[in-house]
């Protein structure tokens, strides 16, 4: 699969967002060539949904400049595979998973707490009302470095729904800040809604289709 259009697509995205916003190139469903194309275009932050797929691509590409983000659900029995292989886990969603990851880590692991702001039953993430206590528990773990929050907006064309979701995560983060928990990172927004996410305070956006094109069925 060719990714010749990636630099132009990336330029179009960058024209719409501040330089301070970090782009995570989501290579889920694409082969190692997508990772190589992203790195060549200057995108060092690489996002994957599944641990095994990520490990395969890490071994195939073997580029030390790549910083890998796990953005999909992490099963507790695969927590042992994360330390040393991922720069960040964006999808921490329970104290049990956090405790297991902390136990397995031999050096600090950067993490985000995933919050299911819209309370969608088919999606992962802790409920908003549980986030403050869970965030404090995670922040107290010796080997985890809680840096912020992550959410996924409902898959809808309703921009008001998207905006309310992203705004709610920002308000939650600001509330935690007032309680003494500094969380600078807000990972929210994907290919279909990243502009709204950025307008609502996203510091990290996770982009796949808008950069690489549609995935094969």
JOGIFEN-V145678 format. One record per residue. N is the residue number from 1. RES is the residue in one letter. BURIAL is + if it has 24 or more other ideal C-beta (glycine too) atoms within 12 Angstrom, else -. Layout:
N_RES_BURIAL / N_RES_BURIAL
This chain:
1_X_- / 2_X_- / 3_X_+ / 4_X_- / 5_X_- / 6_X_+ / 7_X_- / 8_X_- / 9_X_+ / 10_X_+ / 11_X_- / 12_X_- / 13_X_+ / 14_X_+ / 15_X_- / 16_X_- / 17_X_+ / 18_X_- / 19_X_- / 20_X_- / 21_X_+ / 22_X_+ / 23_X_+ / 24_X_+ / 25_X_+ / 26_X_+ / 27_X_+ / 28_X_+ / 29_X_- / 30_X_+ / 31_X_- / 32_X_+ / 33_X_- / 34_X_+ / 35_X_+ / 36_X_+ / 37_X_+ / 38_X_+ / 39_X_+ / 40_X_- / 41_X_+ / 42_X_- / 43_X_+ / 44_X_- / 45_X_+ / 46_X_+ / 47_X_+ / 48_X_+ / 49_X_+ / 50_X_+ / 51_X_+ / 52_X_- / 53_X_+ / 54_X_+ / 55_X_- / 56_X_- / 57_X_+ / 58_X_+ / 59_X_- / 60_X_- / 61_X_+ / 62_X_- / 63_X_- / 64_X_- / 65_X_- / 66_X_+ / 67_X_+ / 68_X_+ / 69_X_+ / 70_X_+ / 71_X_+ / 72_X_+ / 73_X_+ / 74_X_+ / 75_X_- / 76_X_- / 77_X_- / 78_X_+ / 79_X_+ / 80_X_- / 81_X_+ / 82_X_+ / 83_X_+ / 84_X_- / 85_X_+ / 86_X_+ / 87_X_+ / 88_X_+ / 89_X_+ / 90_X_+ / 91_X_+ / 92_X_+ / 93_X_+ / 94_X_+ / 95_X_+ / 96_X_- / 97_X_+ / 98_X_+ / 99_X_- / 100_X_+ / 101_X_+ / 102_X_+ / 103_X_- / 104_X_+ / 105_X_+ / 106_X_- / 107_X_- / 108_X_- / 109_X_+ / 110_X_+ / 111_X_+ / 112_X_+ / 113_X_+ / 114_X_+ / 115_X_+ / 116_X_+ / 117_X_+ / 118_X_+ / 119_X_- / 120_X_- / 121_X_- / 122_X_- / 123_X_+ / 124_X_+ / 125_X_+ / 126_X_+ / 127_X_+ / 128_X_+ / 129_X_- / 130_X_- / 131_X_+ / 132_X_+ / 133_X_- / 134_X_+ / 135_X_+ / 136_X_- / 137_X_+ / 138_X_+ / 139_X_+ / 140_X_- / 141_X_+ / 142_X_- / 143_X_+ / 144_X_+ / 145_X_+ / 146_X_+ / 147_X_+ / 148_X_+ / 149_X_+ / 150_X_+ / 151_X_+ / 152_X_+ / 153_X_+ / 154_X_+ / 155_X_- / 156_X_- / 157_X_- / 158_X_- / 159_X_- / 160_X_- / 161_X_- / 162_X_+ / 163_X_+ / 164_X_- / 165_X_+ / 166_X_+ / 167_X_+ / 168_X_+ / 169_X_+ / 170_X_+ / 171_X_- / 172_X_+ / 173_X_+ / 174_X_- / 175_X_- / 176_X_+ / 177_X_- / 178_X_- / 179_X_- / 180_X_- / 181_X_+ / 182_X_- / 183_X_+ / 184_X_+ / 185_X_+ / 186_X_+ / 187_X_+ / 188_X_+ / 189_X_+ / 190_X_+ / 191_X_+ / 192_X_- / 193_X_+ / 194_X_+ / 195_X_+ / 196_X_+ / 197_X_+ / 198_X_+ / 199_X_- / 200_X_+ / 201_X_+ / 202_X_+ / 203_X_+ / 204_X_+ / 205_X_+ / 206_X_+ / 207_X_+ / 208_X_+ / 209_X_+ / 210_X_+ / 211_X_+ / 212_X_+ / 213_X_- / 214_X_- / 215_X_- / 216_X_- / 217_X_-
